[in-house]
């Protein structure tokens, strides 16, 4: 696939990357910052997400309403997110309006005013967001899984923060996080669509050239720990995650793990769906997932089941995991590879997906990985590699998180014995 990807750096270290798509009328662009939740101090957990919210609350020349209204008045959209490793601010507009989108994003990250009244108001909003997550067991279970896998570490803390830390955050701490991490060396401006790189570079120099170079900050390494989180709630279902240590995103095992995850629980033809749901009728939802970071990773299986079904579900899951390595077929590995490849290639039809991909590649790998290279790596994965990785991954100590009517959920040592049987 021919892609016109160009990469440049401003004098302050900020990277500008573009992916030209001359046959579309729109441009997706944004700012990605190496400033996620794992870069927070323990006392300020939630500050990265809080800052993301505050940057939309008004600048020296725009009110919070102006920020969104100016973009939406030309038919565009603007949004943001915070993850454990990065924060992003992104917009999609028609090609003639991309300078406006750049200007707005540059304005909010450089000129936000942080009014005390707005901080207090947004604090209340975020506390409501945390409360909503805590009331959603199929949401909060993933935070429990993360914190159990990486206890007492930045990587194990919730992105939203905890009620106490968010309640205690000060104006000084919010500004301090901005000053420490929102620096040229930790930033990427990415754009995909009908755009010319040299013109984009000149506009970025104009809008972002005054940002300080700074020094790239590093996060403490994640250290996986097996264990369990069990929380009784009077619910209709047990929400359950069963997982293991997994590969980092740059690991040589990443693509084999992607294939393994897909064939085990990635779709309706996967082993877990066919056995646990279709054959046994033990769940409505069951799937596997990967959470891969720059240095470590997780592999997990999520299921929601009734308290009457959990006794049968656990042995069935253990049977699937224990027998996987020695029963893989060429056909299911090929099917999993095809599903992953088609998803990747279909995503390239979207300016938004391309924009996010090139931004994340720069932050993670320092380059944009050609799609041909990704496809070649996937195509090289065979049954032997997947089988070997399954034996390695599933031999490790498991981590379990469960919320709901868990009285009949087996203890983790019993589950570990089932896996080793």
Secondary structure, 3 states (H helix, E strand, C coil): CCCEEEEEECCCCCEEEEEECCCCCEEEEEEEECCCHHHCCHHHCCHHHHHHHHCCCEECCCEHHHHHHHHHCCCCEEEEEECCCCEEEEEEEEHHHHHHHHHHHHHHHHHECCCHHHHHHHHHHHHHHHHHHHCCHHHHHHHHHHHHHCCCCHHHCCCCCCHHHHHHCCHHHHHHHHHHHCCHHHEEEEEEECCCHHHHHHHHHHHHCCCCCCCCCCCCCCCCCCEEEEEECCCCCEEEEEEEEECCCCCCCHHHHHHHHHHHHCCCCCHHHHHHHHHCCCCCEEEEEEEECCCCEEEEEEEEECCCCHHHHHHHHHHHHHHHCCCCCHHHHHHHHHHHHHHHHHHCCCHHHHHHHHHHHHHHHCCCCCHHHHHHHHHCCCHHHHHHHHHHHHCCCCEEEEEECCCCCCCHHHHHHHHHC
